[in-house]
Amino acid sequence: MRHLFAVVVALLSLVGCQQGSPTSPSSPSAPALPALGSLQVSLPAGSCVSASPLPGWRNCRGTVTATINTTNQSGYVSVFFNYPNSGAFYHGDVRVAAGSAPGQVGINIVNDYVSNFVFPYDTTVTFYDAPQGAGSGPVIGSRAIHLTSSN
């Protein structure tokens, strides 16, 4: 009788497994890439013009090169970061193919007025899935950076 009970329990366990959702062996998948990959900021010395008669500089230019690993919806990637204080900032955008991950992008940036150059300087570079004039858009990612000099 004990043997018959063990067989019935084994059969019920087998039927229970078959009635549940089918399972398949899990296959290892590659870890998801972060939305924001590599990042490089270049602020070339001499890219500004004098703000005379005001102290400081205007139209300071640079580039941000980054790898964007997430699908872009708007067709633009924009970037923003404060420098040399929270009242002045670099900004810019670039057109990309909507509906795909753009990969590595180069974005020309400008800071309309730099009162003085401050190095080293810590700031946060933020990328948006929107043109820069849109006000706000979905954030792709942010990265804290330490600027050591203009280059």
JOGI-V888095 format. One record per residue. N is the residue number from 1. RES is the residue in one small letter. PSI is psi in radians with two decimals (none if undefined). D_FIRST is the distance of its C-alpha to the first C-alpha in whole Angstrom. Layout:
{{N,RES,PSI,D_FIRST} {N,RES,PSI,D_FIRST}}
This chain:
{{1,m,-0.74,0} {2,r,-0.66,4} {3,h,-0.73,5} {4,l,-0.70,5} {5,f,-0.74,6} {6,a,-0.67,9} {7,v,-0.75,10} {8,v,-0.75,11} {9,v,-0.72,12} {10,a,-0.72,14} {11,l,-0.74,15} {12,l,-0.69,17} {13,s,-0.71,18} {14,l,-0.77,20} {15,v,-0.72,21} {16,g,-0.68,22} {17,c,-0.63,25} {18,q,-0.48,26} {19,q,-0.38,27} {20,g,-3.10,29} {21,s,2.46,32} {22,p,2.48,33} {23,t,2.64,33} {24,s,2.69,35} {25,p,2.39,36} {26,s,2.38,39} {27,s,2.44,42} {28,p,2.38,45} {29,s,2.70,48} {30,a,2.47,51} {31,p,2.56,52} {32,a,2.42,54} {33,l,2.55,58} {34,p,2.62,60} {35,a,-0.57,62} {36,l,2.07,65} {37,g,-2.26,65} {38,s,2.68,68} {39,l,2.33,72} {40,q,2.34,75} {41,v,2.27,78} {42,s,2.14,82} {43,l,1.51,85} {44,p,2.33,88} {45,a,2.44,91} {46,g,0.17,94} {47,s,-0.03,92} {48,c,2.86,93} {49,v,2.70,97} {50,s,2.48,99} {51,a,0.30,99} {52,s,2.33,102} {53,p,-0.04,104} {54,l,2.69,100} {55,p,2.67,99} {56,g,-2.78,96} {57,w,2.71,95} {58,r,2.86,94} {59,n,0.82,92} {60,c,2.24,90} {61,r,2.74,87} {62,g,-2.98,84} {63,t,2.63,81} {64,v,2.21,78} {65,t,2.20,75} {66,a,2.75,72} {67,t,2.11,68} {68,i,2.03,67} {69,n,0.24,63} {70,t,2.68,62} {71,t,2.28,63} {72,n,2.32,66} {73,q,-0.61,67} {74,s,-0.37,71} {75,g,0.15,72} {76,y,2.60,74} {77,v,2.18,73} {78,s,2.76,75} {79,v,2.63,75} {80,f,2.38,77} {81,f,2.53,78} {82,n,2.45,80} {83,y,2.25,83} {84,p,0.17,85} {85,n,-3.09,84} {86,s,-0.07,82} {87,g,-0.18,85} {88,a,2.55,85} {89,f,2.69,83} {90,y,2.51,82} {91,h,2.77,81} {92,g,2.99,80} {93,d,2.90,78} {94,v,2.53,78} {95,r,2.36,76} {96,v,2.95,73} {97,a,2.14,71} {98,a,2.55,69} {99,g,0.10,65} {100,s,2.87,65} {101,a,2.11,65} {102,p,-0.33,68} {103,g,-2.44,68} {104,q,2.24,71} {105,v,2.55,74} {106,g,2.23,77} {107,i,2.12,78} {108,n,2.30,82} {109,i,2.77,83} {110,v,2.55,86} {111,n,2.03,87} {112,d,-0.55,90} {113,y,2.15,91} {114,v,2.02,90} {115,s,-0.64,92} {116,n,2.74,92} {117,f,2.27,90} {118,v,1.98,87} {119,f,2.39,85} {120,p,2.83,83} {121,y,2.30,81} {122,d,2.32,77} {123,t,3.08,76} {124,t,2.17,73} {125,v,2.19,74} {126,t,2.36,72} {127,f,2.45,71} {128,y,2.63,71} {129,d,1.20,70} {130,a,2.73,73} {131,p,2.71,77} {132,q,-0.48,78} {133,g,0.02,80} {134,a,-0.10,77} {135,g,-1.11,77} {136,s,2.80,74} {137,g,3.11,71} {138,p,2.34,67} {139,v,2.21,67} {140,i,-0.77,66} {141,g,2.88,66} {142,s,2.65,68} {143,r,2.24,69} {144,a,2.37,71} {145,i,2.79,74} {146,h,1.84,76} {147,l,2.19,80} {148,t,-0.46,82} {149,s,2.91,85} {150,s,2.56,86} {151,n,none,86}}
